[in-house]
């Protein structure tokens, strides 16, 4: 059964939202790995606020981050992902 115009728009919107969420996660994970590899002293835990600030500094011009900053939950998930490697 062919898609209607409305269902195609909804499908496209869902696909774009998934792409944007994945891109934000990749950016936050990259920032978290940069912090852990080059800036972390090993004594104090890395806080989600540090990941948010680093992500904004590294990717401030990307529309995925420029429109809305990385949330603390996304930052924690990125840290957990990087630490589990």
C-alpha positions as CSV (number, residue, x, y, z in Angstrom):
1,X,0.0,0.0,0.0
2,X,1.5,3.3,-1.0
3,X,2.1,6.0,1.6
4,X,0.0,9.1,1.7
5,X,1.5,12.5,1.8
6,X,0.8,12.8,5.5
7,X,2.4,9.5,6.4
8,X,5.4,10.2,4.3
9,X,5.9,13.5,6.2
10,X,5.6,11.7,9.5
11,X,8.1,9.1,8.4
12,X,10.5,11.7,7.2
13,X,10.1,13.6,10.5
14,X,10.8,10.5,12.5
15,X,13.9,9.6,10.4
16,X,15.2,13.2,10.8
17,X,14.6,13.1,14.6
18,X,16.5,9.8,14.9
19,X,19.4,11.1,12.8
20,X,19.6,14.3,14.9
21,X,19.5,12.2,18.2
22,X,22.2,9.9,16.8
23,X,24.4,12.9,15.7
24,X,24.0,14.5,19.1
25,X,25.1,11.3,20.8
26,X,28.1,10.9,18.5
27,X,29.2,14.5,19.2
28,X,28.7,14.2,23.0
29,X,30.7,10.8,23.0
30,X,33.5,12.5,21.0
31,X,33.7,15.3,23.5
32,X,33.6,12.9,26.4
33,X,36.4,10.9,24.9
34,X,38.5,14.0,24.3
35,X,38.0,15.0,28.0
36,X,38.9,11.5,29.3
37,X,41.9,11.1,27.0
38,X,43.5,14.6,27.1
39,X,42.1,16.6,30.0
40,X,41.2,14.2,32.8
41,X,43.6,14.0,35.7
42,X,42.2,10.7,37.0
43,X,41.3,12.0,40.4
44,X,38.0,13.8,40.1
45,X,35.0,12.3,38.2
46,X,34.1,13.9,34.9
47,X,30.8,15.7,35.3
48,X,28.1,15.9,32.7
49,X,28.5,19.7,32.7
50,X,32.0,19.3,31.4
51,X,30.8,17.2,28.5
52,X,28.1,19.7,27.7
53,X,30.6,22.6,27.7
54,X,33.1,20.7,25.6
55,X,30.5,19.6,23.1
56,X,29.3,23.2,22.7
57,X,32.8,24.4,22.3
58,X,33.7,21.7,19.7
59,X,30.4,21.7,17.8
60,X,28.8,25.0,18.5
61,X,28.2,25.8,14.8
62,X,26.4,22.5,14.1
63,X,22.7,22.9,13.9
64,X,22.2,19.8,16.1
65,X,23.9,21.5,19.0
66,X,23.4,25.1,18.2
67,X,19.6,25.0,18.4
68,X,19.5,23.1,21.7
69,X,22.5,22.3,24.0
70,X,23.2,18.7,25.0
71,X,21.1,17.7,28.0
72,X,22.6,16.3,31.2
73,X,21.0,12.9,30.4
74,X,22.7,12.8,26.9
75,X,26.0,13.8,28.5
76,X,25.7,11.0,31.1
77,X,24.8,8.5,28.4
78,X,27.8,9.6,26.4
79,X,30.1,9.3,29.4
80,X,28.8,5.8,30.1
81,X,29.3,4.8,26.5
82,X,32.9,6.1,26.4
83,X,33.8,4.5,29.8
84,X,32.3,1.1,28.7
85,X,34.7,0.8,25.7
